[in-house]
Amino acid sequence: MTTTRRHFLATSAAAAGAVTLLPYAAMAAAHAGDVYATNAGDVTVYPIDHASIVMTTPVGTLYVDPIGDASLYADHGTPDLILVTHEHGDHYNAETLAAIVGENTQIITNPAVFAMLPDDLKAKATEMANGVSGEYNGMAIDAIPAYNITEDRMKYHPQGRDNGYVLSFDGLRVYVSGDTEDTPEMRALENIDVAFISMNLPFTMDKDSAASAVAEFMPTYVYPYHYRGQNGGTQNPEEFAALVGDTATVVIAPWYAGDVMPG
């Protein structure tokens, strides 16, 4: 697997490890993305906001947890596939989905979100429970359990409800964690090329737990995302990169414009 970077500034901002910083203004203005090669063509990653991701891939245009105004996605085309990890408002919004779906868009959600979908969206959707595997246009999709393991956080993401996803292209495996802590299922992942790891308190985990998990399942590239929290719970992605060290290349991408907290 090879990768290229567009409109980026390489820096050694962290005390150790390989870090790539992508300045928000330059990347957003150029509508640029990170390009990862597969045997069937490129996968290009576009960070949108907080937990929302767009990927253009050999099997189609994929959106993960799209929320917010439809204008955020105007430059990325109609999604072929939308993945929703869980029901919280920074991951699932029915109005956003209705505004961006096309005639042939397919949606994959966890069962709890599937039950909430309006009928017109449900007609386009398939539910996947924890541990279930499926496929889209030849791309394997695995629903990875996403949940809290710290006692006072279990109310946010109870075990058995929410999903992360592993997407297996021909020669590239991508893991999107959704909202989770460093569960045994995350630590047991294998052969992950690109990982998106959430870290914010009190809802997911801190940078130390996230870095510890990365050291165990060893993705090639890791994006800290979903890292703004409440009451001092925001995690610093550069500090996370320092903890990761040379275990993985940490990609610090433009998830937030300014200091506005997500809802």
URGIJO-V600991 format. One record per residue. N is the residue number from 0. RES is the residue in three letters. SS is DSSP state (~ for helix, > for strand, _ for the rest). PSI is psi in radians with two decimals (NA if undefined). NEAR is the number of other ideal C-beta (glycine too) atoms within 8 Angstrom. Layout:
((N;RES;SS;PSI;NEAR) (N;RES;SS;PSI;NEAR))
This chain:
((0;MET;_;2.29;9) (1;THR;_;2.84;5) (2;THR;>;2.66;9) (3;THR;>;2.84;6) (4;ARG;_;2.41;10) (5;ARG;_;2.36;10) (6;HIS;_;1.04;9) (7;PHE;_;2.84;10) (8;LEU;>;1.98;6) (9;ALA;>;2.40;7) (10;THR;>;2.75;7) (11;SER;_;0.77;4) (12;ALA;_;-0.60;7) (13;ALA;_;2.76;11) (14;ALA;_;-0.48;4) (15;ALA;_;2.80;6) (16;GLY;_;2.92;14) (17;ALA;>;2.21;7) (18;VAL;>;2.39;14) (19;THR;>;2.18;12) (20;LEU;>;2.34;10) (21;LEU;_;1.83;17) (22;PRO;_;2.35;10) (23;TYR;~;-0.89;9) (24;ALA;~;-0.81;6) (25;ALA;~;-0.78;10) (26;MET;~;-0.76;14) (27;ALA;~;-0.73;9) (28;ALA;~;-0.63;6) (29;ALA;~;-0.06;8) (30;HIS;_;0.70;7) (31;ALA;_;2.82;8) (32;GLY;_;3.02;9) (33;ASP;>;2.32;12) (34;VAL;>;2.19;12) (35;TYR;>;2.23;15) (36;ALA;>;2.46;11) (37;THR;>;3.03;14) (38;ASN;_;-0.29;4) (39;ALA;_;0.00;7) (40;GLY;>;3.10;7) (41;ASP;>;2.58;10) (42;VAL;>;2.12;16) (43;THR;>;2.24;11) (44;VAL;>;2.25;14) (45;TYR;>;1.86;11) (46;PRO;>;2.29;11) (47;ILE;>;-1.06;11) (48;ASP;>;2.21;12) (49;HIS;_;-1.44;10) (50;ALA;_;0.06;16) (51;SER;>;2.26;13) (52;ILE;>;2.50;14) (53;VAL;>;2.41;15) (54;MET;>;2.22;12) (55;THR;>;2.30;12) (56;THR;>;2.95;14) (57;PRO;_;-0.34;9) (58;VAL;_;0.00;11) (59;GLY;>;-3.13;9) (60;THR;>;2.12;13) (61;LEU;>;2.34;15) (62;TYR;>;2.43;15) (63;VAL;>;2.16;15) (64;ASP;_;0.94;14) (65;PRO;_;2.18;16) (66;ILE;_;3.07;12) (67;GLY;_;-3.02;9) (68;ASP;_;2.50;5) (69;ALA;~;-0.39;8) (70;SER;~;-0.42;5) (71;LEU;~;-0.42;10) (72;TYR;~;0.09;12) (73;ALA;_;-0.53;6) (74;ASP;_;0.03;5) (75;HIS;_;-0.03;10) (76;GLY;_;2.92;6) (77;THR;_;2.32;8) (78;PRO;_;2.44;17) (79;ASP;_;-0.62;11) (80;LEU;>;2.36;14) (81;ILE;>;2.28;15) (82;LEU;>;2.28;14) (83;VAL;>;2.22;14) (84;THR;_;-0.70;16) (85;HIS;_;-3.11;16) (86;GLU;_;-0.18;9) (87;HIS;_;2.63;7) (88;GLY;_;-0.28;7) (89;ASP;_;0.19;10) (90;HIS;_;-0.52;13) (91;TYR;_;2.23;14) (92;ASN;_;2.00;9) (93;ALA;~;-0.60;10) (94;GLU;~;-0.71;6) (95;THR;~;-0.80;12) (96;LEU;~;-0.78;15) (97;ALA;~;-0.57;10) (98;ALA;~;-0.40;7) (99;ILE;~;-0.28;14) (100;VAL;_;2.64;12) (101;GLY;_;-3.13;7) (102;GLU;_;-0.63;3) (103;ASN;_;0.16;5) (104;THR;_;2.38;13) (105;GLN;>;2.59;11) (106;ILE;>;2.37;15) (107;ILE;>;2.25;15) (108;THR;>;2.93;16) (109;ASN;_;2.82;17) (110;PRO;~;-0.60;10) (111;ALA;~;-0.74;11) (112;VAL;~;-0.68;13) (113;PHE;~;-0.73;12) (114;ALA;~;-0.42;6) (115;MET;~;-0.30;8) (116;LEU;_;2.43;13) (117;PRO;_;2.73;7) (118;ASP;~;-0.66;6) (119;ASP;~;-0.62;7) (120;LEU;~;-0.62;13) (121;LYS;~;-0.54;9) (122;ALA;_;-0.36;6) (123;LYS;_;-0.02;9) (124;ALA;>;2.73;12) (125;THR;>;2.40;9) (126;GLU;>;2.49;10) (127;MET;_;2.09;12) (128;ALA;_;2.91;8) (129;ASN;_;2.30;9) (130;GLY;_;-0.10;6) (131;VAL;_;2.52;8) (132;SER;>;2.56;8) (133;GLY;>;-2.86;10) (134;GLU;>;2.73;8) (135;TYR;>;2.04;11) (136;ASN;_;0.65;7) (137;GLY;_;-0.08;6) (138;MET;>;2.15;11) (139;ALA;>;2.46;9) (140;ILE;>;2.19;15) (141;ASP;>;2.25;9) (142;ALA;>;1.94;15) (143;ILE;>;2.26;14) (144;PRO;>;2.37;14) (145;ALA;>;2.09;14) (146;TYR;_;2.89;14) (147;ASN;_;2.52;13) (148;ILE;_;-0.18;8) (149;THR;_;2.31;8) (150;GLU;~;-0.80;4) (151;ASP;~;0.05;6) (152;ARG;~;-0.11;13) (153;MET;_;-0.40;12) (154;LYS;_;-0.40;6) (155;TYR;_;-0.81;8) (156;HIS;_;1.51;14) (157;PRO;_;2.62;8) (158;GLN;_;2.39;7) (159;GLY;_;-0.15;6) (160;ARG;_;-0.85;10) (161;ASP;>;2.77;15) (162;ASN;>;2.57;14) (163;GLY;>;3.07;15) (164;TYR;>;2.45;15) (165;VAL;>;2.20;13) (166;LEU;>;2.12;12) (167;SER;>;1.78;9) (168;PHE;>;3.10;14) (169;ASP;_;1.64;8) (170;GLY;_;0.20;8) (171;LEU;>;2.24;13) (172;ARG;>;2.22;11) (173;VAL;>;2.28;14) (174;TYR;>;2.20;15) (175;VAL;>;2.06;12) (176;SER;_;-0.47;13) (177;GLY;_;-2.81;15) (178;ASP;_;1.99;16) (179;THR;_;2.87;17) (180;GLU;_;-2.98;11) (181;ASP;_;1.29;11) (182;THR;_;2.85;11) (183;PRO;~;-0.59;5) (184;GLU;~;-0.66;8) (185;MET;~;-0.82;13) (186;ARG;~;-0.43;10) (187;ALA;_;-0.05;7) (188;LEU;_;2.61;13) (189;GLU;_;2.59;5) (190;ASN;_;0.73;5) (191;ILE;_;2.18;14) (192;ASP;_;-0.73;11) (193;VAL;>;2.22;16) (194;ALA;>;2.42;15) (195;PHE;>;2.03;12) (196;ILE;>;2.10;12) (197;SER;>;2.56;15) (198;MET;_;1.84;14) (199;ASN;>;2.62;13) (200;LEU;_;2.54;12) (201;PRO;_;0.13;9) (202;PHE;_;-0.56;11) (203;THR;_;-1.94;13) (204;MET;_;2.97;11) (205;ASP;_;3.05;8) (206;LYS;~;-0.55;13) (207;ASP;~;-0.80;7) (208;SER;~;-0.70;11) (209;ALA;~;-0.77;16) (210;ALA;~;-0.63;11) (211;SER;~;-0.73;9) (212;ALA;~;-0.75;12) (213;VAL;~;-0.68;15) (214;ALA;~;-0.41;8) (215;GLU;~;-0.80;7) (216;PHE;~;-0.17;12) (217;MET;_;1.08;9) (218;PRO;_;2.77;13) (219;THR;_;-0.82;9) (220;TYR;>;2.48;13) (221;VAL;>;2.29;14) (222;TYR;>;2.01;14) (223;PRO;>;2.24;14) (224;TYR;>;3.01;13) (225;HIS;_;0.79;12) (226;TYR;_;0.12;14) (227;ARG;_;2.30;9) (228;GLY;_;-2.93;12) (229;GLN;_;2.62;9) (230;ASN;_;0.86;6) (231;GLY;_;0.18;6) (232;GLY;_;0.02;10) (233;THR;>;2.37;8) (234;GLN;_;2.42;15) (235;ASN;_;2.04;8) (236;PRO;~;-0.52;11) (237;GLU;~;-0.63;10) (238;GLU;~;-0.67;10) (239;PHE;~;-0.76;16) (240;ALA;~;-0.68;14) (241;ALA;~;-0.65;11) (242;LEU;~;-0.64;9) (243;VAL;~;-0.62;14) (244;GLY;~;-2.37;7) (245;ASP;~;0.25;6) (246;THR;~;-0.65;8) (247;ALA;_;2.80;13) (248;THR;>;2.09;10) (249;VAL;>;2.22;17) (250;VAL;>;1.97;10) (251;ILE;>;1.87;12) (252;ALA;_;2.91;11) (253;PRO;_;1.32;10) (254;TRP;_;-0.41;10) (255;TYR;_;2.33;11) (256;ALA;_;1.94;7) (257;GLY;_;-2.69;4) (258;ASP;_;0.36;4) (259;VAL;_;2.17;6) (260;MET;_;2.48;6) (261;PRO;_;2.71;9) (262;GLY;_;NA;4))
